[in-house]
Each structure stands twice: as structure tokens, then as C-alpha cells.
Amino acid sequence: MSRAPGKPGAPVSAAGPDTGGRRLPRTLHPVAWWIWALALATAVSRTNNPLLLFLVLAVLGYVITVRRTEAPWARGFKYYLYLALTVVAIRVIFRAVFATGITPNDHYLFSLPRIPTPDWYAGIQLGGPVSLEALLSAATDGLRLACMLCCIGAANTLANPKRALRVLPGALYELGVAVTVSISVAPQLVQSVQRVARARRLRAGRNKGLKALRGIVVPVLEDALERSLRLAAAMDSRGYGRAGSATRGSRRLTGVLMLLGMCGLCAGAYGLLDASAPMLLGLPALAAGSVLCLAGLRLGGRRVTRTTYRPDPWRFAEWAVASCGVLSAVLLFVNVGYDPAELNPSIYPLSWPTLPLVPAAAILLAGAAGFLAPPPGTPTPTSRIPARRTEESA
């Protein structure tokens, strides 16, 4: 009979270590994170209320802090924050330079030198007086775009790009490989530079600045070349590039379906944006274009033959995370329980914006993905079961 060493008479449990009722760490499906982030970006597009926009940034920061991994792509959210600040600054500078004038009720701040413009440049003036209302309006518009960029950055931080490649349709497989490799290049180069710099410090390298460039660039390029060769060998060993059974006629039919589908999507988007457009150019054209695109992708996927090892599961956590983002966007679009004007407060006259309760609750609902998603990383067992010993009785 098999017994655990150190405890005679205690049989080894086949159920493994006790987790104490906690959820086991695992990687969430990447599509769930992308649905959550895109839905939250859609909700952001509905408002320029700075209180709600700052609440969105707080929700993104919380979810990323508690659910990001230690992978290289999970360390790049701060660069999206830098990009967001740059967008806001550029928007404010452009509004100050391309002045539109001020009204007698505006709060005057300063005046830039006016630059005369030709007649064909009528309607746009360079320089002039700048008001507080104009700068705040530009800042809120830039903050909305910055929040949308941060939502995309959150998806790139939380979702594994290599796992996302496995769920792409076969027709987009080559494009997905190119995007995945391009996304992975920057983190790998950063890691290579850090390794080379650490090795130089251990070897007491004294060169700094431009003199140290040669000693850093050559090892980094060599490491990048080795990574490329390993990636090519791995792709070749997995049968990448094998062609399926698609014929010339099927390829032509795929092109026609995709072209008609894209035309339908463009017509549907125009019909939704233009209130004077016919009814057929709205949702019907959008639905027809979506069906044609899906048919083209399905037919085009036949030319790619691939298999998936251990496909990512779609469980309750994935449904919960995706639903949090979708419900947040829906609540900001239905305009129920609050005044729609609170989503876009007016700066003229200048007043402090109000925080509508229903949109704020919707954004906080999106933040629930932080504890609905399972903890990332590899499970660390609290106890290790030693190997079984076989005892022979005389």
C-alpha cells in the first residue's frame, strides 16, 4: 500500500493539494479582455465629462494592477499613459495656436502674437487671445481620446497576443502572425538592452554615451537575429505556411464576398451617421455587410491548415468580464435614469461638471472585471506531495 513518508498510515490523496476554496490562477481568454476594453472605449466615446473620464482611467489602473502578468507585453501600459498625456497636450496647444476668438463672457488668460493669413486661408487665424474656456474644452476633448487609447493599451497589457493569434480566423492568420511578431519586437529589444547593460556593468565597462553604443548595439542585434532564427525554426516545425484545398475559383469568390461585405459595412456606417439617409443604408446594410464578410472569412480560411494545441477555455470568468464591459457601454447608450446632457456638460458658461450616478455606476461595473477575472500567473501549491514509496512486506 502506498503511504506518505513521515506519516505512517496516511494514504496519499489523489485530489492534489488543498486550495482553501481559492480560485486557481490561470490566463483569461484574450478575446474576453478585448471585448471588455473595446466596450469600455465605446462607452468613453459617449461622454466628455471629465469626472467620468478620470473614473475610467482609475478603473483601468485598478484592473491592470490586479490582473496583469509578468510578461514583457504587460509592462507597456505606462507608455500608453505617456501617449495619452501627449495627446492632451497637443490638443490644448493646437487650440491655443489656432485661436477661434473669445466672447465677452470668457475668462481671458493671455494673448499670442497674431500671424496674418492669406485670403484663401479664410476662417482660420493663427495666434490671438486665449481663454480659459477654450483650453478646458480642448483638454476634455483630448482627455476623451486619451481614455480610448488607454482602453486599447489595457487590452494589449492584459491579453496575451500570442494566444490571441490562435483564435483568429484562418483567412487572417498571416496578418495576425505579422501583428503578433511586431508587437513582441519592442519588449524583446528592451529585454536585450537590459541584459547587455547588466553584463557590461558586471564586466566593469567604463564607456558611456555614444562610446558605449557600439558595445550595446552589436549584442542586441545578434540577440534579435538569434530570436528570429528560433522563431523561424519553431514555425517551420509546426507546419506554418501549409496550403489548404482552396481552388482559384474559391479564392475569387472570397475576394468578391469580402469586397461586397466591406461596401455594405461602409454603407451601413454612413446610414447610421446620416439621419437623412434611407432606412436601407442603416442597420440592414450593416447586417448584410457583416454576413458577407463572415462568409468570406469562412471561405478564405480553407486555404490555411492548422491545428490548436490546448485551446483556451471559455468559462464563466470570460462571460463575466466581457459582460461587464458590454453592460457598461449599453448603460451609457440607453440614456435611462439620467439626463443625457450630464454626459457632455457645457463649458459655456463655465461651471463645475456634475457626476451622474448611473453612468458612474456603469463605469464601476466595468471595474468589476478586476475581481471577476481569475488571478494570473502559474499556480503555486502550498504543499508538495512527495513521491510514493513502495514497501514490500516479507
C-alpha positions, 0 to 999 in steps of 0.5 A, a space after each residue: 500500500 502506498 503511504 506518505 513518508 513521515 506519516 505512517 498510515 496516511 494514504 496519499 490523496 489523489 485530489 492534489 493539494 488543498 486550495 482553501 476554496 481559492 480560485 486557481 490562477 490561470 490566463 483569461 481568454 484574450 478575446 474576453 479582455 478585448 471585448 471588455 476594453 473595446 466596450 469600455 472605449 465605446 462607452 468613453 466615446 459617449 461622454 466628455 465629462 471629465 469626472 467620468 473620464 478620470 473614473 475610467 482611467 482609475 478603473 483601468 489602473 485598478 484592473 491592470 494592477 490586479 490582473 496583469 502578468 509578468 510578461 514583457 507585453 504587460 509592462 507597456 501600459 505606462 507608455 500608453 499613459 505617456 501617449 495619452 498625456 501627449 495627446 492632451 497636450 497637443 490638443 490644448 496647444 493646437 487650440 491655443 495656436 489656432 485661436 477661434 476668438 473669445 466672447 465677452 463672457 470668457 475668462 481671458 488668460 493671455 494673448 499670442 502674437 497674431 500671424 496674418 493669413 492669406 485670403 484663401 486661408 479664410 476662417 482660420 487665424 493663427 495666434 490671438 487671445 486665449 481663454 480659459 474656456 477654450 483650453 478646458 474644452 480642448 483638454 476634455 476633448 483630448 482627455 476623451 481620446 486619451 481614455 480610448 487609447 488607454 482602453 486599447 493599451 489595457 487590452 494589449 497589457 492584459 491579453 496575451 497576443 500570442 494566444 490571441 493569434 490562435 483564435 483568429 480566423 484562418 483567412 487572417 492568420 498571416 496578418 495576425 502572425 505579422 501583428 503578433 511578431 511586431 508587437 513582441 519586437 519592442 519588449 524583446 529589444 528592451 529585454 536585450 538592452 537590459 541584459 547587455 547593460 547588466 553584463 557590461 556593468 558586471 564586466 566593469 565597462 567604463 564607456 558611456 554615451 555614444 562610446 558605449 553604443 557600439 558595445 550595446 548595439 552589436 549584442 542586441 542585434 545578434 540577440 534579435 537575429 538569434 530570436 528570429 532564427 528560433 522563431 523561424 525554426 519553431 514555425 517551420 516545425 509546426 507546419 506554418 505556411 501549409 496550403 489548404 484545398 482552396 481552388 482559384 475559383 474559391 479564392 475569387 469568390 472570397 475576394 468578391 464576398 469580402 469586397 461586397 461585405 466591406 461596401 455594405 459595412 461602409 454603407 451601413 456606417 454612413 446610414 447610421 451617421 446620416 439621419 437623412 439617409 434611407 432606412 436601407 443604408 442603416 442597420 440592414 446594410 450593416 447586417 448584410 455587410 457583416 454576413 458577407 464578410 463572415 462568409 468570406 472569412 469562412 471561405 478564405 480560411 480553407 486555404 490555411 491548415 492548422 491545428 490548436 494545441 490546448 485551446 483556451 477555455 471559455 468559462 464563466 470568468 470570460 462571460 463575466 468580464 466581457 459582460 461587464 464591459 458590454 453592460 457598461 457601454 449599453 448603460 451609457 447608450 440607453 440614456 435611462 435614469 439620467 439626463 443625457 446632457 450630464 454626459 457632455 456638460 457645457 463649458 459655456 458658461 463655465 461651471 463645475 461638471 456634475 457626476 451622474 450616478 448611473 453612468 458612474 455606476 456603469 463605469 464601476 461595473 466595468 471595474 468589476 472585471 478586476 475581481 471577476 477575472 481569475 488571478 494570473 500567473 502559474 499556480 503555486 501549491 502550498 504543499 508538495 506531495 512527495 513521491 510514493 514509496 513502495 514497501 514490500 512486506 516479507 
